[in-house]
Every structure is written in C-alpha cells, then in structure tokens.
Amino acid sequence: MTRVLICDDRRDVRESLTRAVAAVPAVKHLDCVARADELSIRYSRVRADLVLIGTRRAAPDGLESARLLIAAHPGANVVVFGEPDDIPAIVTAIASGVRGYLRWEASRPEVIAVLAATLARVSIPAPRESSTSGVELSERELQVLHGLSEGKSNGEIGRELSLSGNTIKTHVRSLFGKLGVRDRAQAVAQGFRCGFML
C-alpha cells in the first residue's frame, strides 16, 4: 500500500493535489496537514511513502520543513512544489535531498507523471556529461544549464559566454528537448536529477 502525505496551508491546494494523487493507481492512502509543525508528527505516525510539501505555503517554510524532515528521516521520499521560475528554491530543495520539484500550475497528467516516477524510486545517475539515461549535453549546453541554475537571464548568460541572446535561446530550447522539460525550473531540477550539476 502506497501512502502519500501532503503539506500546504491552503485547503484548495490540498484538495486539488489530493484529487491528482488519487488518480495514481498505486496510491491507497492519502493524508494532509496544513502546517509544517504537524508534518514530522504525522510522518512519524503514518510513515508515508511520499511527502508533498509546498515551498512557500507549508508554514513556517516549506524548504526548511523538507530539509528537517529528510535530516530526521533520511529515507523520506519528498517532492516539493512551488513557483515555476524559483530557481533558488529548486537548487535548495535538490541540495536538501528532495526527489522532485513540481510547478504550482502543473497539470494533473504532469503531477501523476512526477509522482509515479518518484514512487518508482527512480535512481539519480552519477554526474557526467552523458547520464545513464542516455541524455548527452554539450559543453556549451552545460554552461547554459549552470547559468539557469543560478537564476541568470538569457542576456546575462550570453554576456558571460560572449554569445548573442538568440544563440542562448537556441541552447535553452535544445536543453529543454534533451531533458524532456518545458521550462527553466524543470530544466534545473532535471539537470540535478541527471547528475549534471552536483
């Protein structure tokens, strides 16, 4: 039986996620808490297989809650959700040991796909230019990816690399295609998961 625990202080978000998570066939038990101070207590009680935490709305702070939960329970399987372009939050979350990052406005199929992959305990490849998943990035694409992880704009990355904004856009589109993502936040999260930025 797969157990999922959701932490966010907004009832509508908890209800929306509950509906999406319930669509994953493997999920048999769902539990929700509104505050981070309830999270550790509830996790200790139910030992959820997957924990979903809002980065900004799991009072007092979702990222800190995720970090503390993982520190206390290294086996905790945590996915956080937040703003699509909040690169610092993504970097902090991945560094804390979370398994995935969802955008607030992710569609139900996206939520289901991320949860299903996380519940399958997808392993994280060792850092290299070619990951075990077969993804290969050029040196220039790696440089652009690192720029994205630092929250830099296309213009800022272009100035650092002495390339035009259009050239950077081309590299970003190529990155999205190779990593199978649709935005910068997903690219950074996937880059960490593939081991390109450890």
C-alpha positions in Angstrom: 0.0 0.0 0.0 1.4 3.4 -1.0 0.9 6.2 1.4 1.1 9.9 0.5 1.3 12.9 2.9 0.6 16.4 1.6 1.6 19.6 3.5 0.3 23.0 2.5 -1.7 25.6 4.4 -4.2 26.2 1.6 -7.3 23.9 1.6 -7.9 24.3 -2.2 -4.3 23.3 -3.0 -4.5 20.3 -0.7 -7.8 19.2 -2.2 -6.5 19.7 -5.8 -3.4 17.7 -5.1 -5.5 15.0 -3.3 -7.6 14.6 -6.5 -4.5 14.4 -8.7 -2.6 12.0 -6.4 -5.7 9.8 -6.0 -5.5 9.2 -9.8 -2.2 7.3 -9.4 -3.2 3.7 -9.2 -0.6 2.7 -6.7 -1.8 5.2 -4.1 -4.0 3.6 -1.5 -3.8 6.1 1.4 -3.8 9.9 1.5 -3.2 12.2 4.4 -2.9 16.0 4.6 -1.6 18.6 7.1 -1.8 22.3 6.9 1.3 23.3 8.9 4.9 22.2 9.0 4.9 21.7 12.7 2.3 18.9 12.1 4.4 17.3 9.4 7.0 15.5 11.4 4.5 14.2 13.9 2.2 12.9 11.1 5.1 11.4 9.1 6.3 9.5 12.2 2.8 8.1 12.7 2.0 7.1 9.1 5.5 6.7 7.6 4.3 8.0 4.2 6.0 6.6 1.1 5.8 10.0 -0.5 5.6 13.5 1.0 4.5 16.6 -1.0 5.4 20.0 0.5 4.6 23.5 -0.7 7.8 25.5 -0.8 6.3 28.8 0.5 3.0 27.7 2.0 3.9 25.0 4.4 4.2 27.4 7.4 6.7 28.5 8.6 8.7 27.5 5.5 8.4 24.5 3.2 12.0 24.2 2.1 13.2 24.2 5.7 10.4 21.7 6.6 11.7 19.4 3.8 15.3 19.8 5.0 14.4 19.0 8.6 12.2 16.0 7.6 14.9 14.5 5.5 17.5 15.1 8.1 15.4 13.4 10.7 14.2 10.6 8.4 16.9 10.1 5.6 14.6 7.6 3.9 11.8 10.2 3.4 10.7 10.5 -0.2 10.0 14.2 -0.6 8.7 16.2 -3.6 8.2 20.0 -3.2 6.0 22.3 -5.3 6.3 26.0 -5.9 6.8 28.8 -8.4 7.9 27.7 -11.8 10.8 30.1 -12.0 12.0 30.0 -8.4 15.5 28.6 -9.3 17.0 29.3 -5.8 14.1 27.2 -4.3 14.8 24.4 -6.7 18.5 24.4 -6.0 18.0 24.5 -2.2 15.4 21.7 -2.4 17.5 19.4 -4.5 20.6 20.1 -2.3 18.4 19.1 0.7 17.7 15.7 -0.7 14.2 16.1 -2.2 13.4 13.8 -5.1 11.4 16.2 -7.3 10.0 19.7 -7.9 6.5 20.5 -9.2 5.2 23.8 -10.5 2.2 25.2 -8.8 0.2 25.2 -12.0 1.3 21.7 -13.1 -1.4 19.9 -14.9 -2.9 16.7 -13.5 -1.0 14.5 -16.0 2.2 16.2 -15.0 1.5 15.6 -11.3 0.7 12.0 -12.0 3.9 11.5 -14.1 6.1 13.0 -11.4 4.5 11.1 -8.6 4.6 7.8 -10.5 8.3 8.3 -11.3 9.1 9.2 -7.7 7.2 6.3 -6.3 9.1 4.0 -8.6 12.3 5.2 -6.8 14.0 6.5 -9.9 17.7 6.4 -9.2 19.9 9.5 -9.7 22.8 9.0 -12.1 26.3 9.9 -11.3 27.5 13.3 -12.5 28.8 13.2 -16.1 28.3 14.8 -19.5 26.4 11.7 -20.6 24.0 10.4 -17.9 22.9 6.7 -17.7 19.5 7.7 -19.0 21.2 8.5 -22.3 21.0 12.3 -22.1 24.1 14.0 -23.5 24.8 17.7 -23.2 27.4 19.6 -25.0 29.9 21.7 -23.1 28.0 24.9 -24.1 24.7 23.4 -23.0 26.2 22.5 -19.6 27.4 26.1 -19.3 23.9 27.4 -20.1 22.3 25.0 -17.7 24.6 26.2 -14.9 23.6 29.7 -15.7 19.9 28.8 -15.5 20.6 27.2 -12.1 22.0 30.5 -10.9 18.8 32.3 -11.9 20.5 34.2 -14.7 18.6 35.6 -17.7 19.4 34.7 -21.3 21.1 38.1 -21.6 23.3 37.6 -18.6 24.3 34.1 -19.7 25.0 35.4 -23.2 27.3 38.2 -21.9 29.2 35.7 -19.7 29.7 33.3 -22.6 30.2 36.1 -25.3 27.1 34.8 -27.2 24.0 36.6 -28.5 20.7 36.3 -26.8 19.3 34.4 -29.8 22.1 31.8 -29.5 21.4 31.3 -25.8 17.7 30.9 -26.7 18.7 28.2 -29.1 20.7 26.4 -26.5 17.9 26.7 -24.0 15.4 25.1 -26.4 17.9 22.3 -27.1 18.3 21.7 -23.3 14.5 21.6 -22.9 14.3 19.0 -25.7 17.1 16.8 -24.4 16.0 16.9 -20.8 12.3 16.4 -21.7 11.1 19.6 -19.9 9.1 22.7 -20.7 10.5 25.5 -18.6 13.7 26.6 -16.7 12.6 25.3 -13.3 12.1 21.8 -14.7 15.4 22.0 -16.6 17.3 22.8 -13.5 15.6 20.1 -11.4 16.1 17.6 -14.1 19.7 18.7 -14.5 20.3 17.9 -10.8 18.5 14.6 -11.1 20.6 13.6 -14.1 23.8 14.5 -12.2 24.9 17.4 -14.4 25.1 19.9 -11.6 26.3 18.1 -8.4 
